[in-house]
């Protein structure tokens, strides 16, 4: 077969339909409808199958992207899914919510060298993941059980990736989730119009098929501590993947008025507690007529679009930089604009105003201009003197970032950094022997796929810590040879001896 070139491939991305903007703004149906088979195959044709692909290292879990696309071109869809799930346990999730434009697609040769739109890797991943769910595919894992018990705190993407790898290694894995349904941020933080709960349920079901036990309504740090998990409860190792769901505020006047809430609360009450279906569910969420959302990241976009669907007449984004610096995915920003969200760029809130009953009535803001770049590399917003103004709002939603929940730090001796996140070394080991951590609780808020990558790295470290043989790592060719052995045992098989003080 002749090698593909930029000129020989389809020049434009395959078509993917979306719901009409006016229709979707009134319901929680999924907005992006996904490829059909014909368009998926057209998009596969756009992949150059590079001999040294940049997209693989561009993916935090290093999916063999040309490998699964090559199998799709042969219509070996199950084989393509097998290749995909060698690296990711959540293809239908990641295909929907990961910022591929900043990762695998951002380094795609079709875009970098050819000047075209990159191959829609995420949409292909989603298509395969959805097919696997529809057809009930599952990985054939030949698991040889061992005696090790692993406790995992949290059930978000980092925890699920860690649990999957350790279950495949033969460990008995138990996941503890504080809320009443598993999934972490996938469940409470992302609306169904972006990520349907049915998809989350299906992916978690695959985890349970591996033998992973999930215990909900279990708040580690209150019912028992991390140290008790290792001691009294007999776990051989613990992974902490609790995320960073503690909301941040600005500490400006008026934040204590009724009608001020965080995006975390808004999304959790809507996504997990069914507030949007009141009175069928006893969890009312009285969203105002005019909602102001502070921030312009993906969470802010979700909060604005949820507010619109909950009946708000007017929703306004308040962001201190310009559209060019907006941190949200371009697709999410575009969808929000289509749905009628208003945007106040170069605007910073300075005070929330209330009425005589201490309810929010307006928000006072100040115009900004961009100055010199700050530590993030973006130009710093600078207030314009005398530019204050106010506009009517009866609900103000903060979506300016999150912080780690302090419960674990308050109830264990685990070392935290100066920002309150768990401190780890390069192997993701914490200050407590046998305890590892990864995802947002270590790095701060990041992406689903980065959290999954951390979960997989932690699982590899836990295997090393427990001395579980991983032939793919131990017996690489460079490790072979008598000079790298000790009494005939490969030097890479360093083990740990567990000593428990009585």
C-alpha positions as CSV (number, residue, x, y, z in Angstrom):
1,X,0.0,0.0,0.0
2,X,1.3,3.4,-1.0
3,X,2.4,5.6,1.9
4,X,-0.1,8.3,2.7
5,X,0.8,12.0,2.3
6,X,-0.9,15.2,3.4
7,X,-2.2,15.7,-0.2
8,X,-3.6,12.1,-0.4
9,X,-5.8,12.2,2.7
10,X,-9.2,13.8,3.2
11,X,-8.5,17.5,3.7
12,X,-11.4,18.2,6.1
13,X,-12.5,16.5,9.3
14,X,-15.4,14.1,9.0
15,X,-18.8,15.5,9.9
16,X,-20.1,15.0,13.5
17,X,-23.7,16.1,14.2
18,X,-24.7,18.1,17.3
19,X,-28.2,18.9,18.7
20,X,-29.7,22.2,17.6
21,X,-28.6,25.0,20.0
22,X,-32.2,26.2,20.9
23,X,-33.4,22.7,21.4
24,X,-30.5,21.5,23.6
25,X,-30.6,24.6,25.8
26,X,-33.9,23.3,27.3
27,X,-32.8,19.8,28.1
28,X,-29.9,17.6,29.3
29,X,-29.6,15.4,26.2
30,X,-26.1,14.9,25.0
31,X,-25.0,17.7,22.7
32,X,-22.4,16.0,20.5
33,X,-23.9,13.0,18.8
34,X,-20.8,11.2,17.7
35,X,-19.6,9.7,14.4
36,X,-21.5,7.1,12.5
37,X,-19.4,4.3,11.0
38,X,-18.9,5.9,7.6
39,X,-17.6,9.2,9.1
40,X,-15.4,7.3,11.5
41,X,-13.7,5.5,8.7
42,X,-13.3,8.7,6.7
43,X,-11.6,10.3,9.7
44,X,-9.4,7.2,10.1
45,X,-8.2,7.8,6.5
46,X,-6.9,11.2,7.6
47,X,-4.3,9.5,9.9
48,X,-0.9,9.3,8.2
49,X,0.1,6.2,10.4
50,X,3.4,8.0,11.2
51,X,6.4,5.7,11.7
52,X,7.4,7.9,14.6
53,X,4.1,9.2,15.9
54,X,4.1,12.3,18.2
55,X,0.6,11.6,19.3
56,X,1.6,8.6,21.5
57,X,3.9,10.5,23.8
58,X,1.4,13.4,23.5
59,X,-1.1,11.2,25.3
60,X,-0.7,11.0,29.1
61,X,-1.4,7.3,29.1
62,X,0.4,6.7,25.8
63,X,-2.4,5.1,23.8
64,X,-1.1,3.4,20.6
65,X,-3.1,5.8,18.4
66,X,-1.8,4.7,14.9
67,X,-2.3,1.1,16.1
68,X,-5.9,1.3,16.9
69,X,-6.7,3.5,13.9
70,X,-4.9,0.9,11.6
71,X,-7.2,-1.8,12.9
72,X,-10.3,0.4,12.5
73,X,-9.3,0.9,8.8
74,X,-9.4,-2.9,8.5
75,X,-12.8,-2.9,10.3
76,X,-11.3,-5.0,13.1
77,X,-13.2,-2.9,15.6
78,X,-12.8,-5.3,18.5
79,X,-9.1,-5.5,17.9
80,X,-8.9,-1.7,17.8
81,X,-10.7,-1.5,21.1
82,X,-8.3,-4.1,22.6
83,X,-5.4,-1.9,21.5
84,X,-7.1,1.2,22.9
85,X,-7.9,-0.4,26.3
86,X,-4.4,-1.6,26.8
87,X,-3.8,1.9,27.9
88,X,-7.1,3.5,28.9
89,X,-9.9,1.9,30.9
90,X,-12.3,4.8,30.0
91,X,-12.3,5.3,26.3
92,X,-16.0,6.4,26.0
93,X,-15.4,8.9,28.8
94,X,-12.0,10.2,27.6
95,X,-13.2,10.5,24.1
96,X,-15.8,12.9,25.3
97,X,-14.2,15.1,27.9
98,X,-10.4,15.0,27.4
99,X,-8.8,18.1,25.9
100,X,-7.3,16.2,22.9
101,X,-6.5,19.5,21.2
102,X,-3.8,20.2,23.9
103,X,-2.5,16.6,23.9
104,X,-2.5,14.0,21.2
105,X,-4.3,16.1,18.6
106,X,-2.1,19.1,19.4
107,X,1.0,17.4,18.1
108,X,-0.7,15.5,15.2
109,X,1.5,15.7,12.0
110,X,-1.6,16.4,9.9
111,X,-1.9,19.8,11.7
112,X,1.7,20.5,12.6
113,X,3.2,19.7,9.2
114,X,0.2,19.8,6.9
115,X,-1.6,22.9,8.2
116,X,-5.0,21.0,8.3
117,X,-7.2,20.2,11.2
118,X,-5.7,17.4,13.2
119,X,-7.1,13.9,13.1
120,X,-10.1,13.7,15.4
121,X,-8.6,11.2,17.7
122,X,-10.9,11.8,20.6
123,X,-14.0,11.3,18.5
124,X,-12.6,8.0,17.1
125,X,-11.9,6.9,20.7
126,X,-15.4,7.8,21.7
127,X,-16.9,5.9,18.7
128,X,-15.0,2.7,19.7
129,X,-15.9,3.1,23.4
130,X,-19.5,3.5,22.6
131,X,-19.5,0.5,20.3
132,X,-17.9,-1.6,23.1
133,X,-20.6,-0.5,25.5
134,X,-23.4,-1.3,23.0
135,X,-22.0,-4.7,22.2
136,X,-21.0,-5.6,25.7
137,X,-17.3,-6.2,25.0
138,X,-15.0,-6.9,27.8
139,X,-11.3,-7.5,28.1
140,X,-10.1,-11.1,28.5
141,X,-7.9,-10.8,31.6
142,X,-6.2,-13.9,32.8
143,X,-5.8,-12.9,36.4
144,X,-3.7,-15.0,38.8
145,X,-4.9,-13.9,42.2
146,X,-2.3,-13.1,44.9
147,X,-2.6,-12.4,48.6
148,X,-2.3,-8.6,48.5
149,X,-5.2,-6.3,49.4
150,X,-5.3,-2.8,48.2
151,X,-7.5,0.0,49.5
152,X,-8.3,3.0,47.2
153,X,-9.7,6.3,48.5
154,X,-12.0,8.0,46.0
155,X,-13.5,6.6,42.8
156,X,-12.6,9.2,40.2
157,X,-10.5,8.6,37.1
158,X,-7.1,8.3,38.9
159,X,-8.5,5.8,41.3
160,X,-10.3,3.8,38.6
161,X,-7.1,3.6,36.5
162,X,-5.1,2.5,39.5
163,X,-7.7,0.0,40.6
164,X,-7.9,-1.6,37.1
165,X,-4.2,-2.1,36.8
166,X,-3.9,-3.6,40.3
167,X,-6.9,-5.9,39.8
168,X,-5.3,-7.1,36.6
169,X,-2.1,-7.8,38.6
170,X,-4.1,-10.1,40.8
171,X,-4.7,-7.9,43.9
172,X,-7.9,-7.7,45.8
173,X,-9.0,-4.1,45.4
174,X,-11.5,-2.2,47.4
175,X,-12.5,1.4,46.4
176,X,-14.0,3.7,49.1
177,X,-16.3,6.5,47.8
178,X,-17.7,9.2,50.1
179,X,-20.7,9.9,48.0
180,X,-23.6,7.6,47.2
181,X,-22.6,6.8,43.6
182,X,-19.1,6.1,42.2
183,X,-17.3,8.0,39.5
184,X,-15.9,11.1,41.4
185,X,-15.8,14.2,39.2
186,X,-17.1,12.2,36.2
187,X,-20.3,11.8,38.1
188,X,-20.8,15.0,40.1
189,X,-18.7,17.5,38.1
190,X,-19.6,17.0,34.5
191,X,-23.2,17.5,33.2
192,X,-25.0,14.7,31.4
193,X,-25.2,16.8,28.2
194,X,-21.4,16.4,28.0
195,X,-21.0,13.0,29.7
196,X,-24.1,10.8,30.2
197,X,-24.3,8.9,33.4
198,X,-25.1,5.7,31.4
199,X,-21.5,6.0,30.0
200,X,-20.0,6.4,33.4
201,X,-22.0,3.4,34.7
202,X,-20.9,1.2,31.8
203,X,-17.2,2.0,32.3
204,X,-17.4,1.5,36.1
205,X,-19.2,-1.8,35.4
206,X,-16.1,-3.0,33.5
207,X,-14.1,-2.2,36.6
208,X,-16.3,-4.3,38.7
209,X,-16.1,-7.2,36.2
210,X,-12.4,-7.3,37.1
211,X,-13.4,-8.1,40.7
212,X,-13.0,-4.6,42.1
213,X,-15.3,-3.9,45.1
214,X,-16.7,-0.4,45.4
215,X,-18.1,0.8,48.7
216,X,-20.1,4.0,48.6
217,X,-21.1,6.3,51.5
218,X,-17.7,5.7,53.1
219,X,-15.8,8.9,54.0
220,X,-12.2,8.0,54.8
221,X,-10.9,10.3,57.4
222,X,-14.1,10.2,59.3
223,X,-15.1,6.6,59.5
224,X,-11.5,5.4,59.7
225,X,-8.1,6.9,58.9
226,X,-5.5,6.0,56.2
227,X,-3.3,4.6,59.0
228,X,-6.1,2.4,60.2
229,X,-6.4,1.0,56.6
230,X,-2.8,-0.2,56.8
231,X,-2.9,-1.4,60.3
232,X,-6.3,-2.5,61.7
233,X,-8.0,-3.2,58.4
234,X,-5.0,-5.1,56.9
235,X,-4.5,-3.4,53.5
236,X,-1.0,-4.0,52.1
237,X,-1.0,-0.6,50.2
238,X,-3.3,2.4,49.8
239,X,-3.9,4.7,46.9
240,X,-5.4,8.2,47.5
241,X,-7.2,9.7,44.5
242,X,-9.7,12.0,46.2
243,X,-9.4,14.9,43.7
244,X,-9.5,18.5,44.6
245,X,-13.2,19.4,45.0
246,X,-13.0,22.1,47.7
247,X,-14.4,25.3,46.2
248,X,-12.4,28.6,46.0
249,X,-13.9,32.1,46.5
250,X,-12.5,35.6,46.0
251,X,-13.1,37.0,49.5
252,X,-14.9,40.1,48.3
253,X,-17.8,41.8,50.1
254,X,-21.2,40.1,49.8
255,X,-20.1,36.5,49.4
256,X,-22.3,35.5,52.4
257,X,-25.6,36.6,50.7
258,X,-28.2,34.1,49.7
259,X,-27.8,33.1,46.1
260,X,-24.0,32.8,46.2
261,X,-22.7,29.3,45.6
262,X,-19.8,27.4,44.0
263,X,-19.9,25.6,40.7
264,X,-19.1,22.5,42.6
265,X,-22.3,22.8,44.6
266,X,-24.4,23.7,41.6
267,X,-23.1,20.8,39.5
268,X,-23.2,18.2,42.3
269,X,-26.7,19.1,43.3
270,X,-27.8,18.9,39.6
271,X,-25.7,16.0,38.4
272,X,-25.7,13.7,41.4
273,X,-28.8,14.7,43.4
274,X,-31.1,15.3,40.5
275,X,-32.0,18.9,41.5
276,X,-33.1,19.6,37.9
277,X,-35.9,17.1,38.3
278,X,-37.5,18.7,41.3
279,X,-40.2,18.0,42.6
280,X,-39.7,14.4,41.4
281,X,-36.5,14.4,43.5
282,X,-36.5,16.2,46.9
283,X,-33.4,18.3,46.2
284,X,-34.6,21.8,45.1
285,X,-32.1,24.2,43.5
286,X,-33.7,27.6,43.1
287,X,-31.7,29.0,40.3
288,X,-32.3,32.7,39.7
289,X,-33.6,34.5,36.7
290,X,-30.3,36.2,36.1
291,X,-27.2,34.2,36.8
292,X,-23.6,35.5,36.9
293,X,-20.8,32.9,36.7
294,X,-17.3,34.0,37.7
295,X,-14.6,32.2,35.7
296,X,-14.2,30.9,32.1
297,X,-12.8,27.4,32.4
298,X,-14.6,24.2,31.5
299,X,-16.3,24.1,34.9
300,X,-17.6,27.6,34.4
301,X,-18.9,26.6,31.0
302,X,-20.7,23.7,32.6
303,X,-22.2,25.9,35.3
304,X,-23.5,28.4,32.8
305,X,-25.0,25.9,30.5
306,X,-26.6,24.0,33.4
307,X,-28.1,27.3,34.7
308,X,-29.6,27.9,31.3
309,X,-31.1,24.4,31.3
310,X,-32.5,24.9,34.8
311,X,-34.5,27.9,33.6
312,X,-32.4,31.0,34.0
313,X,-33.5,33.7,31.6
314,X,-30.1,35.3,31.4
315,X,-26.7,33.8,32.1
316,X,-23.5,35.9,32.1
317,X,-19.8,34.9,32.2
318,X,-17.6,37.3,34.1
319,X,-13.9,36.8,33.2
320,X,-11.0,39.2,33.9
321,X,-9.1,38.3,30.7
322,X,-10.1,38.2,27.0
323,X,-11.6,35.4,25.0
324,X,-8.2,34.6,23.6
325,X,-7.0,33.7,27.2
326,X,-10.1,31.7,28.0
327,X,-9.0,28.4,29.5
328,X,-12.1,26.4,28.5
329,X,-12.0,24.0,25.5
330,X,-12.9,25.8,22.3
331,X,-15.7,23.4,21.7
332,X,-17.3,24.1,25.0
333,X,-16.9,27.9,24.6
334,X,-18.4,27.6,21.1
335,X,-21.4,25.6,22.4
336,X,-22.0,28.0,25.3
337,X,-22.0,30.9,22.8
338,X,-24.5,29.1,20.6
339,X,-26.8,28.5,23.5
340,X,-27.1,32.2,24.3
341,X,-24.6,32.7,27.1
342,X,-23.5,36.3,27.6
343,X,-19.8,37.1,28.0
344,X,-18.3,40.0,29.9
345,X,-14.6,39.8,29.0
346,X,-11.9,41.9,30.8
347,X,-14.2,42.2,33.8
348,X,-13.5,41.4,37.4
349,X,-16.1,41.4,40.2
350,X,-15.3,43.6,43.2
351,X,-18.5,43.3,45.3
352,X,-21.8,41.3,45.4
353,X,-24.7,43.5,46.3
354,X,-27.7,42.3,48.3
355,X,-31.2,43.5,49.2
356,X,-32.9,44.0,52.6
357,X,-33.5,40.2,52.9
358,X,-29.8,39.4,52.3
359,X,-30.5,38.0,48.8
360,X,-28.2,38.7,45.9
361,X,-29.6,41.6,43.7
362,X,-26.6,42.7,41.6
363,X,-22.8,42.3,41.1
364,X,-20.4,45.2,40.9
365,X,-17.5,44.8,38.5
366,X,-14.5,46.7,37.3
367,X,-13.1,46.8,33.7
368,X,-9.7,45.4,33.2
369,X,-6.9,45.7,30.6
370,X,-4.0,43.3,29.9
371,X,-0.6,44.2,31.1
372,X,2.7,42.2,31.2
373,X,2.7,38.4,31.4
374,X,2.5,36.8,34.8
375,X,3.9,33.5,36.0
376,X,1.4,31.5,33.9
377,X,2.7,33.2,30.8
378,X,-0.6,35.0,30.2
379,X,-0.9,38.8,30.3
380,X,-1.8,40.0,33.7
381,X,-5.2,41.8,34.0
382,X,-4.8,45.3,35.4
383,X,-7.8,47.3,36.8
384,X,-8.9,50.4,34.8
385,X,-9.4,53.3,37.4
386,X,-13.0,54.7,37.4
387,X,-14.4,51.8,35.3
388,X,-16.7,50.2,37.9
389,X,-20.2,49.3,36.9
390,X,-22.9,46.9,38.1
391,X,-25.5,44.7,36.6
392,X,-28.5,42.8,37.9
393,X,-28.0,39.2,39.1
394,X,-29.9,37.1,41.7
395,X,-27.5,34.2,41.6
396,X,-23.7,34.3,41.6
397,X,-21.7,31.1,40.9
398,X,-18.0,30.9,41.6
399,X,-16.0,28.8,39.1
400,X,-12.4,30.0,39.7
401,X,-10.7,26.8,40.7
402,X,-10.6,24.3,43.6
403,X,-8.5,23.3,46.5
404,X,-7.9,19.9,48.3
405,X,-10.4,18.8,50.9
406,X,-8.6,19.1,54.2
407,X,-10.1,16.0,55.8
408,X,-7.3,13.6,55.0
409,X,-4.6,16.1,56.1
410,X,-6.4,16.7,59.4
411,X,-6.9,13.0,60.2
412,X,-3.6,11.5,59.2
413,X,0.1,12.2,59.5
414,X,0.5,12.3,55.7
415,X,2.8,15.1,54.5
416,X,1.2,18.0,52.6
417,X,2.8,20.7,50.6
418,X,2.3,24.4,51.3
419,X,-0.9,24.5,49.2
420,X,-2.5,21.6,51.1
421,X,-2.0,19.0,48.4
422,X,-0.5,15.6,49.2
423,X,3.3,15.6,48.8
424,X,4.7,12.7,46.7
425,X,8.0,11.7,45.2
426,X,8.6,10.8,41.6
427,X,7.0,7.4,42.2
428,X,3.9,9.0,43.7
429,X,4.8,7.6,47.1
430,X,3.7,9.7,50.0
431,X,5.4,10.2,53.4
432,X,3.5,7.1,54.7
433,X,5.1,3.8,53.7
434,X,2.8,1.9,51.4
435,X,0.6,4.9,50.7
436,X,0.6,6.4,47.2
437,X,-1.4,9.3,45.8
438,X,-2.2,10.8,42.3
439,X,-4.4,13.0,40.3
440,X,-5.8,16.4,41.4
441,X,-5.1,15.7,45.1
442,X,-1.4,15.9,44.1
443,X,-1.2,18.2,41.1
444,X,-4.3,20.4,41.6
445,X,-7.1,20.5,39.1
446,X,-6.1,19.0,35.8
447,X,-7.7,16.7,33.2
448,X,-9.3,13.3,33.3
449,X,-6.6,11.7,31.3
450,X,-3.7,13.2,33.3
451,X,-5.4,11.8,36.4
452,X,-5.6,8.4,34.8
453,X,-1.9,8.6,33.9
454,X,-1.1,9.3,37.5
455,X,-3.3,6.4,38.6
456,X,-1.4,4.0,36.3
457,X,2.0,5.3,37.4
458,X,0.9,4.8,41.1
459,X,-0.3,1.2,40.3
460,X,3.2,0.4,38.8
461,X,4.9,1.8,41.9
462,X,2.6,-0.2,44.2
463,X,3.4,-3.4,42.2
464,X,7.1,-2.6,42.7
465,X,6.6,-1.9,46.4
466,X,4.8,-5.2,46.9
467,X,7.3,-7.1,44.8
468,X,4.7,-8.2,42.2
469,X,6.5,-9.4,39.1
470,X,5.8,-7.4,36.0
471,X,7.5,-9.3,33.2
472,X,7.0,-6.4,30.7
473,X,9.2,-4.3,32.9
474,X,11.6,-6.7,34.6
475,X,12.7,-8.6,31.6
476,X,13.3,-5.8,29.0
477,X,16.3,-6.7,26.8
478,X,18.6,-4.1,28.5
479,X,18.1,-5.8,31.8
480,X,19.2,-9.2,30.7
481,X,22.7,-10.5,31.2
482,X,24.6,-12.0,34.1
483,X,26.2,-8.7,35.1
484,X,22.7,-7.4,36.1
485,X,21.8,-10.3,38.3
486,X,22.3,-11.0,42.0
487,X,22.5,-14.7,42.8
488,X,20.9,-15.3,39.5
489,X,17.9,-13.0,40.2
490,X,17.5,-10.0,37.9
491,X,18.5,-6.8,39.6
492,X,15.3,-5.1,38.5
493,X,13.4,-7.4,40.8
494,X,14.1,-5.5,44.0
495,X,11.6,-6.5,46.6
496,X,10.5,-5.0,49.9
497,X,10.2,-6.8,53.2
498,X,7.2,-5.9,55.3
499,X,7.8,-5.5,59.0
500,X,4.9,-4.8,61.2
501,X,5.6,-3.5,64.7
502,X,3.5,-5.2,67.4
